[in-house]
Amino acid sequence: MPNGSPTIRLRSFNCKKPQIYSPVKKIQEADLTYYQFNHLSQIPDIQHFVSSRQGGNSPQPWASMNISLHVNEPSETVIENRQKLASIMGTDLENFVFAKQTHSPNIALIDTHHRGSGVWVYDTGIANTDALITQQADICLVALGADCVPLLFYSPDNQVIASAHAGWRGTVLQIAQAVVQKMQNELGCDPAQIKVGIAPCISVRNYEIGTEVVEAVEQAFGSKEGYLWWNENTQKYHLDLVFANYQQLIAMGVQPQNIEVSGFCTYENSDIFYSARFDRGKTGRFGAGIMRKSFVKPQ
């Protein structure tokens, strides 16, 4: 066993969730299943979702709620699925914004002229970008995932929202930290007030990695502890994406009580969420989206 690495045998993974996990809310509307973070759902002017793979129109291998235009499914069906999400958000689909995610650290500030980017045609998405930030109301920012980590952000002090996508590359490039930095430096947000939801992703139990990733993690974070776990059976490391992104948020001053983690493993729940690793790359994408409403009806 490598020095300083915790021992995990595959047959005896500790499945107890750390305290950072809290159950997300499951919502069923007709045949559509989606989820919400508890802390964000308590804010009247914030609407958000974490979609599942259930309740859409996609055929196999994308069945049935794929919302990605770049996995070779006919676009007509994908747009039908996206329309369902627009309906639950109480807005028009043309108010959604999608990025052309490339596992980069790149962040785009979104304004009204970006409405509809990537909605109907993949190539109109925000190019080479993995995080979106806006201070504008009635724009829904979406991050896609299928084992990678989608994140949602909301800063109540300056009414700023953001979405981000972090695979292992985005994680070691510290995109979660970069989003908070940009919200703070360019839009005046106080990190202590920012609320973050970490959506379903592949768990450390199922995320075996190779030498390239191990080296990148050590270089990025200066330590294996907490980030990498050693599997004695396979003699391979596993990466904890949730821990790595959580630690970036804490380091930036986001308060632990303001971070909610879904606790779902996409690999172990591939019937609920898409998992590229479980489905060997032939699968769809679910999404996490957030929007600030311009008008909130009195309670």
For each residue, the residues with C-beta under 8 A, 3 or more apart:
1: 5 7 230 232
2: 5 224 230
3:
4: 224 225
5: 1 2 224 228 229 230 237
6: 225 229 230
7: 1 230 232
8: 12 13 14 229 230 231 232 238
9: 12 13 231 232 233
10: 13 231 233 234
11: 233
12: 8 9
13: 8 9 10 205
14: 8
15: 205
16:
17: 21 263
18: 21
19:
20: 242 246 256 259 261
21: 17 18 261 262 263
22: 38 260 261 263
23: 38 263
24: 35 36 37 38 50 197 260 262 263 264
25: 35 36 37 38 41
26: 33 35
27: 33 34 35 36
28: 32 33
29: 32 34 88
30: 55
31: 54 55
32: 28 29 54 55 56 65 84 88
33: 26 27 28 52 54 55 272
34: 27 29 49 50 51 52 55 85 88
35: 24 25 26 27 49 50 51 52 200 262
36: 24 25 27 40 41 48 49 50
37: 24 25 40 41 48 50 152 197 260 262
38: 22 23 24 25 41 42 260
39: 42 43 195 197 258 260
40: 36 37 43 46 48 152 154 195 197 260 290
41: 25 36 37 38 48
42: 38 39
43: 39 40 46 154 156 195
44: 296 299
45: 292 293 296
46: 40 43 154 161 290 291 292 293
47: 89 90 91 140 290 291 292 293
48: 36 37 40 41 152 197 288 289 290 291
49: 34 35 36 85 88 89 287 288 289
50: 24 34 35 36 37 150 197 199 200 262 286 287 288
51: 34 35 65 67 85 286 287 288 289
52: 33 34 35 55 65 272 273 286
53: 56 63 64 65 66 271 272 273 274 284 286
54: 31 32 33 64 65 272
55: 30 31 32 33 34 52 64 65 84
56: 32 53 63 64 65 66 67 77 80 81 84
57: 64 77 80 81
58: 62 63 64 65 66 73 77 78 81 284
59: 62 63 64 73 77
60: 63
61: 279 282 283 284
62: 58 59 66 71 73 283 284
63: 53 56 58 59 60 66 284
64: 53 54 55 56 57 58 59
65: 32 51 52 53 54 55 56 58 81 84 284 286
66: 53 56 58 62 63 71 73 77 78 81 274 283 284 285
67: 51 56 78 81 82 85 142 144 284 285 286 287
68: 71 73 78 144 284 285
69: 73 75 78 98 118 121 122
70: 100 122
71: 62 66 68 283 284 285
72:
73: 58 59 62 66 68 69 77 78 284
74: 77 78
75: 69 78 79 120 121 122
76: 79 80
77: 56 57 58 59 66 73 74 80 81
78: 58 66 67 68 69 73 74 75 81 82
79: 75 76 82 83 93 119 120
80: 56 57 76 77 83 84
81: 56 57 58 65 66 67 77 78 84 85
82: 67 78 79 85 86 93 96 119
83: 79 80 86 87 93
84: 32 55 56 65 80 81 87 88
85: 34 49 51 67 81 82 88 89 96 287 289
86: 82 83 89 91 92 93 95 96 140
87: 83 84 90
88: 29 32 34 49 84 85
89: 47 49 85 86 140 289 291
90: 47 87 293
91: 47 86 95 96 138 140 291
92: 86 95
93: 79 82 83 86 96 119
94: 115 116 119
95: 86 91 92 115 116 138 139 140 291
96: 82 85 86 91 93 115 116 119 139 140 142 289
97: 110 114 115 116 117 118 119 126 132 134 139 140 141 142
98: 69 117 118 119 125 126 142 144
99: 108 117 118 125 126 127 129 130 131 132 143 165
100: 70 118 122 123 125 126 127 128 129
101: 104 129 130 143 144 165
102: 106 128 129 130
103: 130 148 165 167 169 170
104: 101 128 129 130 169 170 173 175
105: 130 170 173 174 175 178
106: 102 128 129 130 131
107: 129 130 131 132 133 164 175 178 179 182
108: 99 114 126 129 131 132 133
109: 133 134 182 186
110: 97 114 126 132 133 134 136 139 141
111: 114 134 136
112: 115 136 139
113:
114: 97 108 110 111 117 126 139
115: 94 95 96 97 112 139
116: 94 95 96 97 119 120 124
117: 97 98 99 114 124 125 126
118: 69 97 98 99 100 121 122 124 125 126
119: 79 82 93 94 96 97 98 116 124
120: 75 79 116 124
121: 69 75 118 124
122: 69 70 75 100 118 125
123: 100
124: 116 117 118 119 120 121
125: 98 99 100 117 118 122 129
126: 97 98 99 100 108 110 114 117 118 129 132
127: 99 100
128: 100 102 104 106
129: 99 100 101 102 104 106 107 108 125 126 132
130: 99 101 102 103 104 105 106 107 143 164 165 166 170 175
131: 99 106 107 108 143 162 163 164 165 175 178 179
132: 97 99 107 108 110 126 129 141 142 143 162 163 164
133: 107 108 109 110 141 153 160 161 162 179 182 183 187
134: 97 109 110 111 139 141 160 161 162
135: 158 159 160 187
136: 110 111 112 139 292
137: 159 291 292 293 294
138: 91 95 291 292 293 294
139: 95 96 97 110 112 114 115 134 136 291 292
140: 47 86 89 91 95 96 97 289 290 291
141: 97 110 132 133 134 161 162 163 289 290 291
142: 67 96 97 98 132 163 287 288 289
143: 99 101 130 131 132 150 151 152 163 164 165 199 287 288 289
144: 67 68 98 101 150 165 285 286 287
145: 148 149 150 165 199 200 201 266 273 274 285 286 287 288
146: 266 273 274 275 276 283 284 285 286
147: 167 201 202 207 266 267 274 275 276 277
148: 103 145 165 166 167 170 201 202 241
149: 145 165 166 167 170 171 198 199 201 241 242 245
150: 50 143 144 145 163 164 165 166 199 200 201 287 288
151: 143 162 163 164 165 166 176 179 196 197 198 199 245 288
152: 37 40 48 143 161 162 163 196 197 199 288 289 290
153: 133 160 161 162 163 164 179 180 183 194 195 196 290
154: 40 43 46 160 161 162 194 195 196 290 292
155: 158 159 160 161 183 187 189 190 193 194 195
156: 43 159 193 195
157: 188 189 190 193
158: 135 155 187 188 189
159: 135 137 155 156 292
160: 133 134 135 153 154 155 183 187 189
161: 46 133 134 141 152 153 154 155 290 291 292
162: 131 132 133 134 141 151 152 153 154 179 183 290
163: 131 132 141 142 143 150 151 152 153 288 289 290
164: 107 130 131 132 143 150 151 153 170 175 176 179
165: 99 101 103 130 131 143 144 145 148 149 150 151 170 175
166: 130 148 149 150 151 170 171 175 176 241 245
167: 103 147 148 149 170 171 241
168: 171 172 209 213 216 217 239 241
169: 103 104 172 173 216
170: 103 104 105 130 148 149 164 165 166 167 173 175
171: 149 166 167 168 174 175 176 220 239 241 244 245
172: 168 169 213 216 217 219 220 221 244
173: 104 105 169 170 178 220
174: 105 171 177 178 220 248
175: 104 105 107 130 131 164 165 166 170 171 178 179
176: 151 164 166 171 179 180 196 245 248 249
177: 174 180 181 248 249 251 252
178: 105 107 131 173 174 175 181 182
179: 107 131 133 151 153 162 164 175 176 182 183
180: 153 176 177 183 184 189 191 194 248 249 252 253 254
181: 177 178 184 185 252
182: 107 109 133 178 179 185 186 187
183: 133 153 155 160 162 179 180 186 187 189 191 194
184: 180 181 187 188 189 190 191 252
185: 181 182
186: 109 182 183
187: 133 135 155 158 160 182 183 184
188: 157 158 184
189: 155 157 158 160 180 183 184 193 194
190: 155 157 184 193 194
191: 180 183 184 194 252 253 254
192: 253 254 255 258
193: 155 156 157 189 190 258
194: 153 154 155 180 183 189 190 191 254 258
195: 39 40 43 153 154 155 156 258 259 260
196: 151 152 153 154 176 249 254 258 259 260
197: 24 37 39 40 48 50 151 152 259 260 261 262 288
198: 149 151 201 242 245 246 259 260 261 262
199: 50 143 145 149 150 151 152 262 288
200: 35 50 145 150 262 264 265 266 269 272 273 286
201: 145 147 148 149 150 198 241 242 265 266
202: 147 148 206 207 241 265 266 267 275 277
203: 206 207 240 242 265 267 268
204: 207 229 238 239 240 241 242 243
205: 13 15 238 265 268
206: 202 203 238 265 267 268 277
207: 147 202 203 204 238 239 240 241 267 277
208: 231 234 236 237 238
209: 168 213 214 228 236 237 238 239
210: 213 214 236
211: 214 215
212: 215 216
213: 168 172 209 210 216 217 237 239
214: 209 210 211 217 218 228 237
215: 211 212 218 219
216: 168 169 172 212 213 219 220
217: 168 172 213 214 220 221 224 227 228 239 244
218: 214 215 221 222 223 224 228
219: 172 215 216 222
220: 171 172 173 174 216 217
221: 172 217 218 227 244 247
222: 218 219
223: 218 226 227
224: 2 4 5 217 218 227 228 237
225: 4 6 228
226: 223 240 243 247
227: 217 221 223 224 239 240 243 244 247
228: 5 209 214 217 218 224 225 237 238 239 240
229: 5 6 8 204 237 238 239 240
230: 1 2 5 6 7 8 236 237 238
231: 8 9 10 208 234 235 236 237 238
232: 1 7 8 9 235
233: 9 10 11
234: 10 208 231
235: 231 232
236: 208 209 210 230 231
237: 5 208 209 213 214 224 228 229 230 231
238: 8 204 205 206 207 208 209 228 229 230 231
239: 168 171 204 207 209 213 217 227 228 229 244
240: 203 204 207 226 227 228 229 243 244
241: 148 149 166 167 168 171 201 202 204 207 244 245
242: 20 149 198 201 203 204 245 246 261
243: 204 226 227 240 246 247
244: 171 172 217 221 227 239 240 241 247 248
245: 149 151 166 171 176 198 241 242 248 249
246: 20 198 242 243 249 250 259 261
247: 221 226 227 243 244 250 251
248: 174 176 177 180 244 245 251 252
249: 176 177 180 196 245 246 252 254 259
250: 246 247 253 254 256 259
251: 177 247 248
252: 177 180 181 184 191 248 249
253: 180 191 192 250
254: 180 191 192 194 196 249 250 258 259
255: 192 258 259
256: 20 250 259
257:
258: 39 192 193 194 195 196 254 255
259: 20 195 196 197 198 246 249 250 254 255 256
260: 22 24 37 38 39 40 195 196 197 198
261: 20 21 22 197 198 242 246
262: 21 24 35 37 50 197 198 199 200
263: 17 21 22 23 24
264: 24 200 269 272 273
265: 200 201 202 203 205 206 268 269
266: 145 146 147 200 201 202 269 270 273 274 275 278
267: 147 202 203 206 207 270 275 277 278
268: 203 205 206 265
269: 200 264 265 266 272 273 275
270: 266 267 273 274 275 278 279
271: 53
272: 33 52 53 54 200 264 269
273: 52 53 145 146 200 264 266 269 270 286
274: 53 66 145 146 147 266 270 279 283 284 285 286
275: 146 147 202 266 267 269 270 278 279 283
276: 146 147 279 280 281 283
277: 147 202 206 207 267 280
278: 266 267 270 275 283
279: 61 270 274 275 276 282 283
280: 276 277
281: 276
282: 61 279
283: 61 62 66 71 146 274 275 276 278 279
284: 53 58 61 62 63 65 66 67 68 71 73 146 274
285: 66 67 68 71 144 145 146 274
286: 50 51 52 53 65 67 144 145 146 200 273 274
287: 49 50 51 67 85 142 143 144 145 150
288: 48 49 50 51 142 143 145 150 151 152 163 197 199
289: 48 49 51 85 89 96 140 141 142 143 152 163
290: 40 46 47 48 140 141 152 153 154 161 162 163
291: 46 47 48 89 91 95 137 138 139 140 141 161
292: 45 46 47 136 137 138 139 154 159 161
293: 45 46 47 90 137 138 296
294: 137 138
295:
296: 44 45 293
297:
298:
299: 44
